[in-house]
Amino acid sequence: MRNTTDKKRGAIICAALGIGFFSVILAVILVPLVGEAYGDVMVWIFLLVYGGIILAIILGIAAALRQRLRELEKGEEEDAKKY
């Protein structure tokens, strides 16, 4: 049981680091540009597309974490060791 707990902790830490990294990228790049882009439609379109891509990455990381935790709950990794 201890092995599963360590694997869960590792998956959560890895996902948190990935989400934190992409959140910092989103903030560092987009926040300064928002103030400069007042009134320019093309820049706003770029910002929305770029922000959407980063948000999609963050959601993908969260979905992968959820799937990994479900796999660990079911014990699929232990079943695979039998073969």
N, CA, C and O atoms as CSV, one atom per row, in Angstrom:
chain,resi,resn,atom,element,x,y,z
A,1,MET,N,N,0.823,-1.193,0.000
A,1,MET,CA,C,0.000,0.000,0.000
A,1,MET,C,C,0.866,1.256,0.000
A,1,MET,O,O,0.512,2.269,-0.603
A,2,ARG,N,N,1.986,1.176,0.673
A,2,ARG,CA,C,2.884,2.327,0.744
A,2,ARG,C,C,3.384,2.709,-0.650
A,2,ARG,O,O,3.530,3.893,-0.954
A,3,ASN,N,N,3.642,1.725,-1.484
A,3,ASN,CA,C,4.131,1.973,-2.835
A,3,ASN,C,C,3.121,2.774,-3.640
A,3,ASN,O,O,3.512,3.670,-4.389
A,4,THR,N,N,1.838,2.480,-3.508
A,4,THR,CA,C,0.787,3.202,-4.223
A,4,THR,C,C,0.700,4.642,-3.742
A,4,THR,O,O,0.491,5.557,-4.539
A,5,THR,N,N,0.859,4.844,-2.441
A,5,THR,CA,C,0.820,6.198,-1.888
A,5,THR,C,C,1.958,7.036,-2.442
A,5,THR,O,O,1.763,8.205,-2.776
A,6,ASP,N,N,3.145,6.451,-2.543
A,6,ASP,CA,C,4.288,7.175,-3.100
A,6,ASP,C,C,4.058,7.521,-4.566
A,6,ASP,O,O,4.432,8.600,-5.025
A,7,LYS,N,N,3.446,6.608,-5.288
A,7,LYS,CA,C,3.168,6.865,-6.703
A,7,LYS,C,C,2.135,7.969,-6.865
A,7,LYS,O,O,2.249,8.803,-7.763
A,8,LYS,N,N,1.120,7.978,-5.992
A,8,LYS,CA,C,0.119,9.047,-6.036
A,8,LYS,C,C,0.753,10.390,-5.729
A,8,LYS,O,O,0.499,11.380,-6.415
A,9,ARG,N,N,1.572,10.417,-4.704
A,9,ARG,CA,C,2.234,11.656,-4.315
A,9,ARG,C,C,3.119,12.171,-5.457
A,9,ARG,O,O,3.137,13.368,-5.744
A,10,GLY,N,N,3.841,11.271,-6.096
A,10,GLY,CA,C,4.698,11.659,-7.213
A,10,GLY,C,C,3.906,12.212,-8.384
A,10,GLY,O,O,4.314,13.191,-9.009
A,11,ALA,N,N,2.774,11.588,-8.683
A,11,ALA,CA,C,1.931,12.064,-9.787
A,11,ALA,C,C,1.359,13.442,-9.487
A,11,ALA,O,O,1.301,14.301,-10.366
A,12,ILE,N,N,0.939,13.649,-8.248
A,12,ILE,CA,C,0.372,14.943,-7.868
A,12,ILE,C,C,1.434,16.030,-7.896
A,12,ILE,O,O,1.174,17.135,-8.373
A,13,ILE,N,N,2.615,15.735,-7.398
A,13,ILE,CA,C,3.701,16.722,-7.408
A,13,ILE,C,C,4.087,17.090,-8.833
A,13,ILE,O,O,4.271,18.266,-9.147
A,14,CYS,N,N,4.209,16.093,-9.689
A,14,CYS,CA,C,4.575,16.341,-11.086
A,14,CYS,C,C,3.524,17.192,-11.786
A,14,CYS,O,O,3.863,18.131,-12.506
A,15,ALA,N,N,2.257,16.869,-11.579
A,15,ALA,CA,C,1.184,17.647,-12.198
A,15,ALA,C,C,1.160,19.070,-11.651
A,15,ALA,O,O,0.943,20.018,-12.407
A,16,ALA,N,N,1.377,19.230,-10.362
A,16,ALA,CA,C,1.385,20.572,-9.766
A,16,ALA,C,C,2.525,21.414,-10.326
A,16,ALA,O,O,2.350,22.604,-10.588
A,17,LEU,N,N,3.686,20.802,-10.510
A,17,LEU,CA,C,4.816,21.535,-11.091
A,17,LEU,C,C,4.523,21.945,-12.536
A,17,LEU,O,O,4.827,23.067,-12.940
A,18,GLY,N,N,3.935,21.037,-13.306
A,18,GLY,CA,C,3.599,21.365,-14.695
A,18,GLY,C,C,2.565,22.472,-14.787
A,18,GLY,O,O,2.710,23.400,-15.584
A,19,ILE,N,N,1.526,22.378,-13.977
A,19,ILE,CA,C,0.495,23.414,-13.982
A,19,ILE,C,C,1.062,24.738,-13.502
A,19,ILE,O,O,0.751,25.790,-14.062
A,20,GLY,N,N,1.893,24.694,-12.467
A,20,GLY,CA,C,2.519,25.921,-11.974
A,20,GLY,C,C,3.421,26.564,-13.017
A,20,GLY,O,O,3.418,27.785,-13.177
A,21,PHE,N,N,4.196,25.744,-13.730
A,21,PHE,CA,C,5.092,26.252,-14.766
A,21,PHE,C,C,4.316,26.958,-15.873
A,21,PHE,O,O,4.664,28.068,-16.275
A,22,PHE,N,N,3.274,26.313,-16.355
A,22,PHE,CA,C,2.503,26.918,-17.439
A,22,PHE,C,C,1.688,28.122,-16.966
A,22,PHE,O,O,1.436,29.042,-17.743
A,23,SER,N,N,1.281,28.120,-15.713
A,23,SER,CA,C,0.583,29.291,-15.172
A,23,SER,C,C,1.519,30.495,-15.100
A,23,SER,O,O,1.113,31.620,-15.393
A,24,VAL,N,N,2.758,30.262,-14.716
A,24,VAL,CA,C,3.745,31.353,-14.670
A,24,VAL,C,C,4.009,31.874,-16.077
A,24,VAL,O,O,4.085,33.085,-16.285
A,25,ILE,N,N,4.148,30.974,-17.039
A,25,ILE,CA,C,4.350,31.404,-18.428
A,25,ILE,C,C,3.178,32.262,-18.894
A,25,ILE,O,O,3.370,33.309,-19.513
A,26,LEU,N,N,1.977,31.813,-18.594
A,26,LEU,CA,C,0.780,32.563,-18.980
A,26,LEU,C,C,0.796,33.955,-18.361
A,26,LEU,O,O,0.517,34.942,-19.042
A,27,ALA,N,N,1.116,34.034,-17.095
A,27,ALA,CA,C,1.116,35.330,-16.400
A,27,ALA,C,C,2.239,36.241,-16.888
A,27,ALA,O,O,2.016,37.429,-17.119
A,28,VAL,N,N,3.429,35.699,-17.044
A,28,VAL,CA,C,4.582,36.517,-17.418
A,28,VAL,C,C,4.450,37.068,-18.834
A,28,VAL,O,O,4.849,38.203,-19.095
A,29,ILE,N,N,3.907,36.295,-19.728
A,29,ILE,CA,C,3.823,36.737,-21.115
A,29,ILE,C,C,2.560,37.551,-21.383
A,29,ILE,O,O,2.620,38.585,-22.047
A,30,LEU,N,N,1.432,37.097,-20.877
A,30,LEU,CA,C,0.176,37.735,-21.242
A,30,LEU,C,C,-0.165,38.980,-20.425
A,30,LEU,O,O,-0.716,39.933,-20.976
A,31,VAL,N,N,0.142,38.998,-19.157
A,31,VAL,CA,C,-0.250,40.140,-18.325
A,31,VAL,C,C,0.371,41.451,-18.815
A,31,VAL,O,O,-0.356,42.438,-18.931
A,32,PRO,N,N,1.657,41.516,-19.107
A,32,PRO,CA,C,2.196,42.787,-19.623
A,32,PRO,C,C,1.623,43.180,-20.985
A,32,PRO,O,O,1.474,44.367,-21.274
A,33,LEU,N,N,1.305,42.201,-21.815
A,33,LEU,CA,C,0.783,42.502,-23.143
A,33,LEU,C,C,-0.647,43.019,-23.108
A,33,LEU,O,O,-1.054,43.775,-23.989
A,34,VAL,N,N,-1.405,42.623,-22.107
A,34,VAL,CA,C,-2.798,43.054,-22.023
A,34,VAL,C,C,-2.868,44.574,-21.868
A,34,VAL,O,O,-3.724,45.217,-22.475
A,35,GLY,N,N,-1.992,45.139,-21.076
A,35,GLY,CA,C,-1.983,46.592,-20.901
A,35,GLY,C,C,-1.584,47.333,-22.160
A,35,GLY,O,O,-2.075,48.434,-22.410
A,36,GLU,N,N,-0.716,46.758,-22.945
A,36,GLU,CA,C,-0.233,47.388,-24.172
A,36,GLU,C,C,-1.198,47.221,-25.343
A,36,GLU,O,O,-1.144,47.992,-26.301
A,37,ALA,N,N,-2.068,46.237,-25.279
A,37,ALA,CA,C,-2.914,45.885,-26.417
A,37,ALA,C,C,-4.263,46.583,-26.398
A,37,ALA,O,O,-5.167,46.183,-27.132
A,38,TYR,N,N,-4.418,47.582,-25.608
A,38,TYR,CA,C,-5.714,48.240,-25.480
A,38,TYR,C,C,-6.169,48.792,-26.832
A,38,TYR,O,O,-5.540,49.698,-27.379
A,39,GLY,N,N,-7.249,48.251,-27.361
A,39,GLY,CA,C,-7.842,48.746,-28.596
A,39,GLY,C,C,-7.377,48.075,-29.872
A,39,GLY,O,O,-7.981,48.306,-30.920
A,40,ASP,N,N,-6.348,47.268,-29.842
A,40,ASP,CA,C,-5.841,46.615,-31.050
A,40,ASP,C,C,-6.443,45.208,-31.148
A,40,ASP,O,O,-6.123,44.334,-30.342
A,41,VAL,N,N,-7.306,44.998,-32.128
A,41,VAL,CA,C,-8.061,43.751,-32.256
A,41,VAL,C,C,-7.154,42.562,-32.570
A,41,VAL,O,O,-7.334,41.488,-31.995
A,42,MET,N,N,-6.199,42.729,-33.456
A,42,MET,CA,C,-5.324,41.618,-33.842
A,42,MET,C,C,-4.503,41.122,-32.649
A,42,MET,O,O,-4.287,39.920,-32.497
A,43,VAL,N,N,-4.057,42.027,-31.826
A,43,VAL,CA,C,-3.288,41.624,-30.650
A,43,VAL,C,C,-4.178,40.861,-29.677
A,43,VAL,O,O,-3.742,39.879,-29.076
A,44,TRP,N,N,-5.422,41.307,-29.519
A,44,TRP,CA,C,-6.335,40.607,-28.634
A,44,TRP,C,C,-6.635,39.205,-29.146
A,44,TRP,O,O,-6.749,38.270,-28.353
A,45,ILE,N,N,-6.764,39.046,-30.450
A,45,ILE,CA,C,-6.989,37.714,-31.019
A,45,ILE,C,C,-5.795,36.811,-30.727
A,45,ILE,O,O,-5.958,35.654,-30.340
A,46,PHE,N,N,-4.591,37.354,-30.918
A,46,PHE,CA,C,-3.377,36.598,-30.608
A,46,PHE,C,C,-3.344,36.204,-29.133
A,46,PHE,O,O,-3.026,35.062,-28.801
A,47,LEU,N,N,-3.668,37.134,-28.260
A,47,LEU,CA,C,-3.639,36.854,-26.830
A,47,LEU,C,C,-4.655,35.779,-26.454
A,47,LEU,O,O,-4.361,34.903,-25.641
A,48,LEU,N,N,-5.831,35.843,-27.032
A,48,LEU,CA,C,-6.855,34.844,-26.739
A,48,LEU,C,C,-6.449,33.456,-27.232
A,48,LEU,O,O,-6.650,32.463,-26.533
A,49,VAL,N,N,-5.881,33.390,-28.427
A,49,VAL,CA,C,-5.443,32.098,-28.967
A,49,VAL,C,C,-4.297,31.541,-28.129
A,49,VAL,O,O,-4.313,30.366,-27.762
A,50,TYR,N,N,-3.318,32.363,-27.828
A,50,TYR,CA,C,-2.160,31.929,-27.050
A,50,TYR,C,C,-2.584,31.511,-25.648
A,50,TYR,O,O,-2.137,30.479,-25.147
A,51,GLY,N,N,-3.439,32.298,-25.016
A,51,GLY,CA,C,-3.937,31.947,-23.692
A,51,GLY,C,C,-4.753,30.670,-23.713
A,51,GLY,O,O,-4.666,29.859,-22.791
A,52,GLY,N,N,-5.547,30.484,-24.764
A,52,GLY,CA,C,-6.335,29.265,-24.902
A,52,GLY,C,C,-5.476,28.020,-25.041
A,52,GLY,O,O,-5.805,26.967,-24.494
A,53,ILE,N,N,-4.376,28.140,-25.774
A,53,ILE,CA,C,-3.462,27.008,-25.932
A,53,ILE,C,C,-2.849,26.624,-24.595
A,53,ILE,O,O,-2.791,25.444,-24.249
A,54,ILE,N,N,-2.395,27.614,-23.848
A,54,ILE,CA,C,-1.788,27.320,-22.549
A,54,ILE,C,C,-2.831,26.750,-21.585
A,54,ILE,O,O,-2.526,25.833,-20.823
A,55,LEU,N,N,-4.043,27.274,-21.607
A,55,LEU,CA,C,-5.092,26.723,-20.751
A,55,LEU,C,C,-5.434,25.287,-21.139
A,55,LEU,O,O,-5.726,24.462,-20.274
A,56,ALA,N,N,-5.399,24.990,-22.428
A,56,ALA,CA,C,-5.639,23.613,-22.881
A,56,ALA,C,C,-4.546,22.677,-22.366
A,56,ALA,O,O,-4.834,21.540,-21.989
A,57,ILE,N,N,-3.311,23.138,-22.347
A,57,ILE,CA,C,-2.212,22.335,-21.810
A,57,ILE,C,C,-2.438,22.070,-20.317
A,57,ILE,O,O,-2.263,20.947,-19.844
A,58,ILE,N,N,-2.825,23.110,-19.589
A,58,ILE,CA,C,-3.075,22.959,-18.155
A,58,ILE,C,C,-4.212,21.972,-17.906
A,58,ILE,O,O,-4.110,21.124,-17.020
A,59,LEU,N,N,-5.286,22.074,-18.674
A,59,LEU,CA,C,-6.400,21.133,-18.525
A,59,LEU,C,C,-5.990,19.709,-18.892
A,59,LEU,O,O,-6.454,18.749,-18.278
A,60,GLY,N,N,-5.124,19.576,-19.890
A,60,GLY,CA,C,-4.615,18.256,-20.268
A,60,GLY,C,C,-3.795,17.623,-19.155
A,60,GLY,O,O,-3.895,16.421,-18.909
A,61,ILE,N,N,-2.991,18.425,-18.487
A,61,ILE,CA,C,-2.208,17.918,-17.356
A,61,ILE,C,C,-3.139,17.457,-16.239
A,61,ILE,O,O,-2.927,16.403,-15.640
A,62,ALA,N,N,-4.170,18.254,-15.964
A,62,ALA,CA,C,-5.126,17.888,-14.914
A,62,ALA,C,C,-5.870,16.600,-15.276
A,62,ALA,O,O,-6.104,15.756,-14.411
A,63,ALA,N,N,-6.238,16.446,-16.539
A,63,ALA,CA,C,-6.932,15.233,-16.980
A,63,ALA,C,C,-6.008,14.010,-16.883
A,63,ALA,O,O,-6.448,12.931,-16.488
A,64,ALA,N,N,-4.744,14.177,-17.240
A,64,ALA,CA,C,-3.790,13.075,-17.141
A,64,ALA,C,C,-3.576,12.675,-15.688
A,64,ALA,O,O,-3.442,11.491,-15.379
A,65,LEU,N,N,-3.543,13.662,-14.797
A,65,LEU,CA,C,-3.404,13.364,-13.370
A,65,LEU,C,C,-4.609,12.564,-12.882
A,65,LEU,O,O,-4.456,11.575,-12.165
A,66,ARG,N,N,-5.789,12.991,-13.268
A,66,ARG,CA,C,-7.008,12.285,-12.854
A,66,ARG,C,C,-6.993,10.839,-13.344
A,66,ARG,O,O,-7.347,9.925,-12.599
A,67,GLN,N,N,-6.589,10.634,-14.583
A,67,GLN,CA,C,-6.525,9.291,-15.151
A,67,GLN,C,C,-5.485,8.442,-14.419
A,67,GLN,O,O,-5.733,7.271,-14.133
A,68,ARG,N,N,-4.342,9.014,-14.119
A,68,ARG,CA,C,-3.279,8.285,-13.427
A,68,ARG,C,C,-3.723,7.874,-12.023
A,68,ARG,O,O,-3.457,6.754,-11.588
A,69,LEU,N,N,-4.393,8.772,-11.324
A,69,LEU,CA,C,-4.869,8.437,-9.980
A,69,LEU,C,C,-5.912,7.328,-10.027
A,69,LEU,O,O,-5.948,6.477,-9.138
A,70,ARG,N,N,-6.754,7.327,-11.046
A,70,ARG,CA,C,-7.731,6.243,-11.198
A,70,ARG,C,C,-7.036,4.908,-11.459
A,70,ARG,O,O,-7.447,3.878,-10.925
A,71,GLU,N,N,-5.978,4.924,-12.282
A,71,GLU,CA,C,-5.228,3.704,-12.556
A,71,GLU,C,C,-4.609,3.161,-11.277
A,71,GLU,O,O,-4.630,1.954,-11.035
A,72,LEU,N,N,-4.065,4.045,-10.468
A,72,LEU,CA,C,-3.456,3.595,-9.217
A,72,LEU,C,C,-4.503,3.061,-8.246
A,72,LEU,O,O,-4.232,2.116,-7.505
A,73,GLU,N,N,-5.687,3.650,-8.240
A,73,GLU,CA,C,-6.768,3.179,-7.368
A,73,GLU,C,C,-7.192,1.763,-7.754
A,73,GLU,O,O,-7.439,0.927,-6.885
A,74,LYS,N,N,-7.274,1.498,-9.045
A,74,LYS,CA,C,-7.738,0.196,-9.521
A,74,LYS,C,C,-6.658,-0.879,-9.417
A,74,LYS,O,O,-6.970,-2.069,-9.466
A,75,GLY,N,N,-5.409,-0.483,-9.276
A,75,GLY,CA,C,-4.330,-1.454,-9.185
A,75,GLY,C,C,-3.937,-2.042,-10.514
A,75,GLY,O,O,-3.423,-3.160,-10.557
A,76,GLU,N,N,-4.159,-1.335,-11.600
A,76,GLU,CA,C,-3.833,-1.853,-12.931
A,76,GLU,C,C,-2.343,-2.107,-13.085
A,76,GLU,O,O,-1.939,-3.024,-13.801
A,77,GLU,N,N,-1.531,-1.309,-12.424
A,77,GLU,CA,C,-0.089,-1.474,-12.527
A,77,GLU,C,C,0.343,-2.786,-11.865
A,77,GLU,O,O,1.240,-3.469,-12.360
A,78,GLU,N,N,-0.295,-3.135,-10.748
A,78,GLU,CA,C,0.015,-4.394,-10.058
A,78,GLU,C,C,-0.416,-5.584,-10.909
A,78,GLU,O,O,0.288,-6.593,-10.951
A,79,ASP,N,N,-1.548,-5.489,-11.581
A,79,ASP,CA,C,-2.020,-6.558,-12.452
A,79,ASP,C,C,-1.068,-6.786,-13.606
A,79,ASP,O,O,-0.848,-7.927,-14.011
A,80,ALA,N,N,-0.501,-5.719,-14.143
A,80,ALA,CA,C,0.405,-5.830,-15.285
A,80,ALA,C,C,1.712,-6.520,-14.911
A,80,ALA,O,O,2.354,-7.128,-15.767
A,81,LYS,N,N,2.110,-6.434,-13.659
A,81,LYS,CA,C,3.360,-7.084,-13.214
A,81,LYS,C,C,3.259,-8.592,-13.236
A,81,LYS,O,O,4.282,-9.276,-13.272
A,82,LYS,N,N,2.061,-9.124,-13.214
A,82,LYS,CA,C,1.871,-10.580,-13.215
A,82,LYS,C,C,2.268,-11.204,-14.542
A,82,LYS,O,O,2.583,-12.392,-14.598
A,83,TYR,N,N,2.256,-10.427,-15.597
A,83,TYR,CA,C,2.488,-10.990,-16.924
A,83,TYR,C,C,3.867,-10.737,-17.407
A,83,TYR,O,O,4.219,-11.149,-18.512
